[in-house]
Amino acid sequence: MRYDTDIIFRLNGTSTYDPDTGDYDTAPTPTDTHRMASVSGTKIETMQFIYGEIRQGSVTVQVQNHYDDPFDLVVIG
C-alpha cells in the first residue's frame, strides 16, 4: 500500500472577541496538519454495508498512524 497522497486535516480557527471594538475577529486563521495517506475508491460492497446505498465520489483514506487531534475538514490532494 502506497502512502503517496498529501492530505490536510484542517481545524477552523475560532473567532476572538475584541472588547475595545465590540466585534469578533472576522477572519480566524485555520490550522493545517499535513499527513501522507493512501487514497482509493470505495468498493461497492463497502458502500452498501456502510451507507445502505451507492454514493458517487466516495473514497477511502488510510493513514499510517492514528490521528487523534480534532479537525473540521479533510482536504485531499
N, C-alpha and C positions, 0 to 999 in steps of 0.2 A: 504494500500500500504506500503510495507516494503522498507525502505532505508537502505539496508544491504550490498551494494556493494561499495567498495572503488574505486573511480575514481580519476584520476590525471589530472588537467589542467596544461599543460606544455608550458612554454614560452621559446623558444630557446634564448639563450644569444646572444648578438651582439659581433662581433669581434671588438677589440680595436686596434688602430694604435699605434705602438711604434716608435716614431720619432728617437730614438737612433739607432735602428737596421734597420728601414725602412720596417719592416714586420708587418703583422697583427697577433694578437693572434690566434693561430691555434685551440685552444680548449676552446671556450666560454662555460661557465657553464650554463645549463638550470635552470630555476626557476620553482619548482613544488608547486602546491597548491592542497592539498587533500580535497575531499568532499565525503560525503556519498550520494549514489543515488539509485534509483530504476531502474534496467536494465531488460528489457523484449524484447522478439522477436517482430518485427513489423508485424502487421496484413497485410494480402494480399490486403485488400481493401485500406488500407492506402498507401501501396507501389504503387498501381495502380494510386491513386489520386496524389501523390507527384511526383513520378518518371516516371509514364506512362508505367512502366514495372515492372516485379518482379525481385528483386535483392536478391541473396542469401547472408546470413550473416548480414543482416540489423537488427540493434537493436534500441530500443527506450530508451533513457536515460532521467530520470526526476530527478531534484534536488529540494530540498525544497524551496530554495530562489533563487532569480536571481543571476547570476554570470556575472558581468559586466566588469571584468578585461579582457584585451586582452590575447589570448592564441593562440598557433600554433598547438597544438596536444592534444587529449584526450586519456588517457591510461585507459582502463577498467580492473579492477581486480587487 
